[in-house]
């Protein structure tokens, strides 16, 4: 089963990607990728299997296809895949994403890279890599504010500091079970349930993670009226956890793939912009 890069990159998982001709160029931590439908190259090699080529897609898609809605989404977006991102970049990206649009998230992250990231050249093009935790941790509030972060400035600074002080250890979180890893992330100032679930799904191999934002809640109301215990009101922590458990029980251990198909489908139906 072949990946469709347009569907995958334009699905809300990543932000630091641009398309030139038929090639997508993206920054992932201290690496840069250049990928087309026929070839993928990277500055530092693909040590983490960024495109998750080793996932058993046939098994996963069969497992999540519980109903006609998901079957239809899988058919429509058959090349949509989850990505395995650099954990620190993913962590900061989704803290920045809180209550923001994809275009604004992207703009802020590019400014962060330009201001704090190392410069490099790949395939004749200059890039700014994502800053390392220690560089972001020592940034001043004024420097961070100039990146368009608004009220998220202290969140980003504290998140970076949590990594430099070993309060957050991504290698440990990858090896941990879902709930242990999530509890650790929820202990970081500025991280709530949805942001934690995005980090877990997109960088820490927790495929049962099912991020719940307003688009996913809308998809549940539209495609599964009355199926799940969501009354259309604001999700408290308790309600979020209960709904998440219901969704994982329904979709199974690869529920995160289901979430991505629903997210892609509902936003495309509403003609929302991607990258």
C-alpha positions as CSV (number, residue, x, y, z in Angstrom):
1,X,0.0,0.0,0.0
2,X,1.6,3.2,-1.2
3,X,1.6,6.4,0.9
4,X,0.0,9.5,-0.6
5,X,2.2,12.4,0.5
6,X,-0.3,15.1,-0.2
7,X,-3.0,13.4,1.9
8,X,-0.5,12.5,4.6
9,X,1.3,15.9,5.0
10,X,-2.0,17.8,4.6
11,X,-3.6,16.1,7.6
12,X,-2.7,18.2,10.6
13,X,0.2,16.1,11.8
14,X,3.1,18.2,10.6
15,X,3.6,21.9,10.0
16,X,7.2,22.6,8.8
17,X,6.7,21.3,5.3
18,X,6.5,23.0,1.9
19,X,5.9,21.7,-1.6
20,X,8.0,22.7,-4.5
21,X,7.0,21.1,-7.8
22,X,6.3,17.5,-7.0
23,X,8.6,17.4,-4.0
24,X,7.8,18.0,-0.4
25,X,10.6,19.5,1.8
26,X,10.2,19.2,5.6
27,X,12.2,19.8,8.8
28,X,12.0,17.1,11.4
29,X,14.1,18.0,14.4
30,X,17.8,18.0,13.3
31,X,16.9,16.4,10.0
32,X,15.5,17.6,6.6
33,X,13.4,15.4,4.2
34,X,12.8,15.7,0.5
35,X,10.1,13.4,-0.6
36,X,8.1,12.8,-3.8
37,X,5.8,9.9,-4.6
38,X,8.8,8.0,-6.1
39,X,11.7,8.9,-3.9
40,X,12.6,10.1,-0.4
41,X,15.9,11.5,0.8
42,X,17.1,13.1,4.0
43,X,19.9,15.1,5.4
44,X,20.8,12.7,8.3
45,X,19.2,9.5,7.1
46,X,15.8,8.1,8.2
47,X,16.8,6.5,11.5
48,X,13.3,6.6,13.0
49,X,11.3,5.4,10.0
50,X,9.6,8.8,9.7
51,X,7.1,7.5,7.1
52,X,6.3,4.4,9.1
53,X,7.0,2.1,6.2
54,X,7.2,-0.8,8.5
55,X,3.6,-0.5,9.7
56,X,1.4,-3.4,8.7
57,X,-1.1,-1.2,6.9
58,X,-3.2,-4.1,5.6
59,X,-3.7,-5.4,9.1
60,X,-4.2,-1.9,10.6
61,X,-6.8,-0.7,8.1
62,X,-8.7,-4.0,8.3
63,X,-8.7,-3.7,12.1
64,X,-10.0,-0.1,12.2
65,X,-12.7,-0.6,9.5
66,X,-15.5,-1.2,12.0
67,X,-18.2,0.6,10.1
68,X,-19.1,2.2,6.7
69,X,-17.9,5.6,7.8
70,X,-14.3,4.4,8.4
71,X,-14.4,2.1,5.4
72,X,-15.5,5.1,3.2
73,X,-12.7,7.3,4.7
74,X,-10.1,4.6,4.1
75,X,-11.2,4.3,0.5
76,X,-11.3,8.0,-0.1
77,X,-7.9,8.7,1.5
78,X,-6.2,5.3,0.9
79,X,-2.8,6.9,0.9
80,X,-3.1,8.6,4.3
81,X,-0.6,7.5,6.8
82,X,0.5,8.4,10.3
83,X,4.1,9.8,10.6
84,X,6.7,9.2,13.3
85,X,8.1,12.6,14.1
86,X,11.0,13.9,16.2
87,X,9.5,13.9,19.7
88,X,10.8,17.3,20.8
89,X,9.6,19.1,17.7
90,X,6.2,17.4,17.9
91,X,5.9,18.3,21.6
92,X,6.6,22.0,21.0
93,X,4.5,22.1,17.8
94,X,1.3,20.9,19.5
95,X,1.8,23.1,22.5
96,X,2.0,26.0,20.0
97,X,-1.1,24.6,18.2
98,X,-3.4,25.2,21.2
99,X,-6.4,27.3,20.0
100,X,-4.8,28.2,16.8
101,X,-5.1,27.6,13.0
102,X,-2.8,25.5,11.0
103,X,-1.5,28.6,9.1
104,X,-0.7,30.4,12.4
105,X,0.9,27.3,13.9
106,X,3.1,27.0,10.8
107,X,4.1,30.6,10.9
108,X,5.1,30.5,14.5
109,X,7.1,27.3,14.1
110,X,9.0,28.7,11.1
111,X,9.8,31.8,13.2
112,X,11.1,29.6,16.0
113,X,13.3,27.7,13.6
114,X,14.7,30.9,12.0
115,X,15.4,32.5,15.4
116,X,16.8,29.6,17.4
117,X,17.5,26.7,14.9
118,X,20.8,25.9,13.3
119,X,21.2,26.7,9.6
120,X,21.9,23.9,7.1
121,X,21.9,23.3,3.4
122,X,20.2,20.3,1.8
123,X,19.9,19.7,-2.0
124,X,21.1,23.2,-2.6
125,X,18.4,24.8,-0.4
126,X,19.0,26.5,2.9
127,X,16.9,25.4,5.9
128,X,16.7,26.2,9.6
129,X,16.5,23.1,11.8
130,X,14.3,22.9,14.8
131,X,16.0,24.3,17.9
132,X,17.4,21.9,20.4
133,X,15.8,21.9,23.9
134,X,18.6,23.7,25.6
135,X,18.5,26.6,23.1
136,X,14.7,27.0,23.5
137,X,14.9,26.7,27.3
138,X,17.3,29.7,27.5
139,X,15.3,31.9,25.1
140,X,13.9,35.1,26.7
141,X,10.2,35.7,26.9
142,X,10.7,38.6,24.5
143,X,12.4,36.4,21.9
144,X,9.7,33.8,22.2
145,X,7.0,36.4,22.0
146,X,8.4,37.7,18.7
147,X,7.6,34.3,17.2
148,X,3.9,35.0,17.5
149,X,3.3,32.7,20.5
150,X,1.1,35.0,22.5
151,X,0.0,33.5,25.8
152,X,1.8,30.2,24.9
153,X,5.3,31.8,25.6
154,X,5.5,30.4,29.2
155,X,4.2,27.1,28.0
156,X,6.9,26.7,25.4
157,X,9.7,27.9,27.8
158,X,8.6,25.5,30.6
159,X,8.2,22.6,28.2
160,X,11.7,23.0,26.9
161,X,13.0,23.3,30.4
162,X,11.2,20.1,31.4
163,X,13.3,18.3,28.8
164,X,16.6,19.9,29.7
165,X,16.0,19.1,33.3
166,X,15.1,15.4,32.5
167,X,11.6,15.8,33.8
168,X,10.5,14.7,30.3
169,X,12.5,11.8,28.8
170,X,11.2,10.9,25.4
171,X,13.0,7.6,25.2
172,X,11.4,6.5,28.5
173,X,8.0,7.7,27.3
174,X,8.3,5.7,24.1
175,X,8.9,2.5,26.1
176,X,6.2,3.3,28.6
177,X,2.5,2.3,28.3
178,X,0.0,4.8,27.1
179,X,-1.3,6.0,30.4
180,X,2.1,6.4,32.0
181,X,3.4,8.4,29.1
182,X,0.2,10.6,29.0
183,X,0.4,11.3,32.8
184,X,3.9,12.5,32.4
185,X,3.0,14.8,29.6
186,X,0.0,16.1,31.5
187,X,2.4,17.1,34.3
188,X,4.0,19.7,32.0
189,X,2.6,23.3,32.3
190,X,0.4,24.1,29.3
191,X,-0.3,20.5,28.1
192,X,-3.8,19.2,28.3
193,X,-5.5,16.0,27.1
194,X,-5.7,16.8,23.4
195,X,-2.1,18.1,23.1
196,X,-0.8,15.1,25.1
197,X,-2.6,12.7,22.8
198,X,-1.2,14.4,19.7
199,X,2.3,14.1,21.0
200,X,1.7,10.4,21.9
201,X,0.2,9.5,18.6
202,X,2.5,11.4,16.2
203,X,5.9,10.9,17.9
204,X,5.8,8.3,20.7
205,X,4.2,5.3,19.0
206,X,1.0,5.2,21.1
207,X,-1.3,4.2,18.3
208,X,-4.3,3.9,20.6
209,X,-4.1,7.6,21.3
210,X,-7.2,9.4,19.9
211,X,-6.8,13.2,20.1
212,X,-10.2,14.9,20.7
213,X,-10.5,18.4,19.3
214,X,-13.5,20.3,17.9
215,X,-13.1,18.8,14.5
216,X,-13.1,15.2,15.9
217,X,-16.1,16.0,18.1
218,X,-17.9,17.4,15.1
219,X,-17.1,14.2,13.2
220,X,-18.5,12.1,16.0
221,X,-21.7,14.1,16.0
222,X,-22.0,14.0,12.2
223,X,-21.0,10.4,11.5
224,X,-21.9,8.6,14.8
225,X,-25.0,10.4,16.2
226,X,-25.9,8.9,19.5
227,X,-23.1,6.3,19.3
228,X,-20.7,7.8,21.8
229,X,-21.4,9.7,25.1
230,X,-20.8,13.2,24.0
231,X,-23.6,15.7,24.5
232,X,-22.1,18.5,22.4
233,X,-21.0,20.5,25.5
234,X,-17.4,21.3,26.6
235,X,-15.4,18.3,27.5
236,X,-14.1,18.2,31.1
237,X,-11.1,16.1,31.8
238,X,-13.4,13.4,33.2
239,X,-15.6,13.4,30.1
240,X,-12.5,13.5,27.8
241,X,-11.1,10.4,29.4
242,X,-14.4,8.6,29.4
243,X,-15.0,9.4,25.7
244,X,-11.4,8.4,24.8
245,X,-11.9,5.0,26.5
246,X,-15.1,4.4,24.6
247,X,-13.4,5.2,21.3
248,X,-10.4,3.0,22.0
249,X,-12.8,0.2,23.0
250,X,-14.7,0.6,19.7
251,X,-11.9,1.2,17.2
252,X,-9.2,-1.0,18.9
253,X,-5.5,-0.7,19.5
254,X,-5.0,1.3,16.3
255,X,-7.6,3.8,17.2
256,X,-5.2,6.7,16.3
257,X,-5.4,5.7,12.7
258,X,-9.2,5.9,12.8
259,X,-8.9,9.4,14.3
260,X,-6.6,10.6,11.5
261,X,-9.0,9.4,8.8
262,X,-12.0,11.1,10.6
263,X,-10.0,14.3,11.0
264,X,-9.0,14.4,7.4
265,X,-12.5,13.6,6.2
266,X,-14.4,16.2,8.3
267,X,-12.0,19.1,7.5
268,X,-11.9,18.3,3.8
269,X,-15.7,18.2,3.7
270,X,-15.7,21.7,5.3
271,X,-13.1,22.9,2.8
272,X,-10.6,23.8,5.5
273,X,-7.1,24.9,4.5
274,X,-4.0,22.7,5.1
275,X,-0.4,23.7,4.4
